[in-house]
């Protein structure tokens, strides 16, 4: 072969290799730019994700603080609820005791009221009897009549003695069950003196 043809062939071969290398280089450069662009986008997304992560971590920290505060408040509310329950139980017991005491006092009051009413009625009767006796015994005639009635009631038969017996009446050597005492008190200075009263 001819030297010129070998040179041309070598030159064509070198030129083909150079063109192939240039195409490959451009292709690799283009792929590199694409990769760099993708890397830049990925780095941007990483920054965005990192920022979002930081925001989420901050929100998580706030949520944790809020949960811790709520837990403390919940503990306080539970303690307050327990104290309130104990207080309510104590108040119910005191209320029950107060009701029992009130019922007991009410029953005692009812009894005392009835006794008071009975005493008032008894006092009224005693007062009326006293007034009737005062009216009855205010005159000498009525006094003599009362003494005769008393004697007749005490000794319906003869044989009763009353001398030296200190107020007891005897009949057939047996004493009466109760002592009889008669007192005469004048109502006013104009009343008849006791010496004038005779049986």
C-alpha positions in Angstrom: 0.0 0.0 0.0 0.8 3.4 -0.5 2.2 5.5 2.3 -0.2 8.3 1.6 -3.1 5.9 1.8 -1.9 4.6 5.2 -1.5 8.1 6.4 -5.0 9.0 5.2 -6.4 5.9 6.7 -4.6 6.7 10.0 -5.8 10.2 9.8 -9.4 9.1 9.2 -9.1 6.7 12.0 -7.7 9.3 14.3 -10.3 11.7 13.1 -13.0 9.1 13.8 -11.6 8.4 17.2 -11.5 12.2 17.9 -15.0 12.7 16.7 -16.2 9.6 18.7 -14.3 11.0 21.7 -15.8 14.4 21.2 -19.3 13.0 20.9 -18.7 10.8 23.9 -17.2 13.8 25.8 -20.2 16.0 24.9 -22.5 13.2 25.9 -20.7 12.7 29.2 -20.6 16.5 29.7 -24.3 16.6 29.0 -25.0 13.7 31.4 -22.7 15.5 33.9 -24.8 18.7 33.6 -27.9 16.7 33.9 -26.5 15.0 37.0 -25.3 18.3 38.4 -28.8 19.7 37.8 -30.4 16.7 39.4 -27.9 17.0 42.3 -28.7 20.7 42.7 -32.4 19.8 42.7 -31.8 17.0 45.1 -29.8 19.3 47.4 -32.6 21.9 47.2 -35.1 19.2 48.1 -32.7 18.0 50.9 -32.6 21.6 52.2 -36.4 21.8 52.0 -36.7 18.4 53.7 -34.2 19.5 56.3 -36.1 22.7 57.0 -39.3 20.8 57.1 -37.6 18.3 59.5 -36.5 21.2 61.7 -40.0 22.7 61.7 -41.5 19.3 62.5 -38.9 18.8 65.3 -39.8 22.2 66.7 -43.5 21.4 66.5 -42.8 18.0 68.1 -40.9 19.8 70.9 -43.8 22.2 71.4 -46.2 19.2 71.4 -44.0 17.4 74.0 -43.9 20.6 76.1 -47.6 20.9 75.8 -48.2 17.3 76.6 -45.9 17.6 79.6 -47.9 20.7 80.8 -51.1 18.8 80.2 -49.8 15.8 82.1 -48.9 18.0 85.0 -52.2 19.8 84.9 -53.9 16.4 84.6 -52.1 15.2 87.7 -53.2 18.4 89.5 -56.8 17.9 88.4 -56.7 14.2 89.5 -55.4 15.3 92.9 -58.1 18.0 93.1 -60.7 15.5 92.0 -59.6 13.0 94.7 -59.7 15.8 97.3 -63.1 16.9 96.1 -64.4 13.3 96.3 -63.0 13.0 99.9 -64.6 16.3 100.8 -67.9 15.3 99.2 -67.9 12.0 101.2 -67.1 13.9 104.4 -69.8 16.5 103.6 -72.4 13.7 102.9 -71.4 12.0 106.3 -71.7 15.4 108.1 -75.1 16.0 106.3 -76.3 12.6 107.3 -75.1 13.2 110.9 -76.8 16.6 110.9 -80.0 15.1 109.6 -79.9 12.4 112.3 -79.2 15.1 115.0 -82.0 17.3 113.6 -84.4 14.4 113.7 -83.4 13.6 117.3 -83.7 17.2 118.3 -87.0 17.4 116.5 -88.3 14.3 118.4 -87.1 15.8 121.7 -88.6 19.1 120.8 -91.9 17.4 120.0 -91.8 15.6 123.4 -90.8 18.7 125.2 -93.6 20.6 123.4 -96.1 18.0 124.5 -94.8 18.1 128.0 -94.9 21.9 128.0 -98.5 21.8 126.8 -99.4 19.3 129.5 -97.7 21.5 132.1 -99.5 24.6 130.8 -102.8 22.7 130.9 -102.0 21.4 134.4 -101.0 24.9 135.6 -104.2 26.3 134.1 -106.3 23.7 135.9 -104.4 24.3 139.1 -104.9 28.0 138.7 -108.6 27.6 138.0 -109.0 25.3 141.0 -107.0 27.7 143.1 -109.2 30.6 142.0 -112.3 28.5 142.7 -111.0 27.6 146.1 -110.2 31.3 146.8 -113.7 32.3 145.8 -115.2 29.5 147.8 -113.1 30.0 150.9 -113.1 33.8 150.9 -116.2 33.9 153.1 -116.6 32.4 156.6 -119.8 30.5 155.6 -118.1 28.8 152.7 -115.1 28.0 154.8 -117.3 26.3 157.5 -119.2 24.5 154.8 -115.9 23.2 153.3 -114.7 22.0 156.7 -118.0 20.2 157.3 -117.7 18.5 153.9 -114.2 17.5 154.6 -115.1 16.0 158.0 -118.1 14.2 156.4 -116.0 12.8 153.7 -113.3 11.7 156.1 -115.6 10.3 158.8 -118.9 9.2 157.5 -119.6 7.2 160.7 -119.2 8.1 164.3 -116.2 7.0 166.3 -113.5 9.1 164.6 -111.2 10.9 166.9 -108.9 13.8 166.1 -107.5 14.9 169.5 -103.7 14.7 169.8 -103.2 12.9 166.5 -101.1 15.6 164.8 -103.4 15.9 161.8 -104.1 12.2 161.3 -107.6 10.8 161.7 -108.2 7.5 163.4 -111.2 5.1 163.2 -111.3 1.8 164.9 -107.7 2.1 165.9 -106.6 2.5 162.2 -105.0 5.6 160.8 -106.1 7.3 157.6 -103.7 7.0 154.7 -102.9 10.7 154.3 -102.5 13.8 156.4 -105.1 16.5 156.3 -104.0 20.1 156.9 -106.3 23.1 156.7 -104.9 26.6 156.6 -107.0 29.8 156.4 -105.2 32.9 155.0 -107.3 36.1 154.8 -107.3 37.8 151.4 -107.4 41.4 152.7 -107.1 43.3 156.0 -110.9 43.6 156.0 -111.2 39.7 156.2 -112.7 38.1 159.2 -110.0 37.2 161.8 -109.5 33.4 162.4 -110.6 33.6 166.0 -114.2 34.3 164.9 -114.4 31.0 162.9 -116.0 28.3 165.0 -117.3 24.9 164.1 
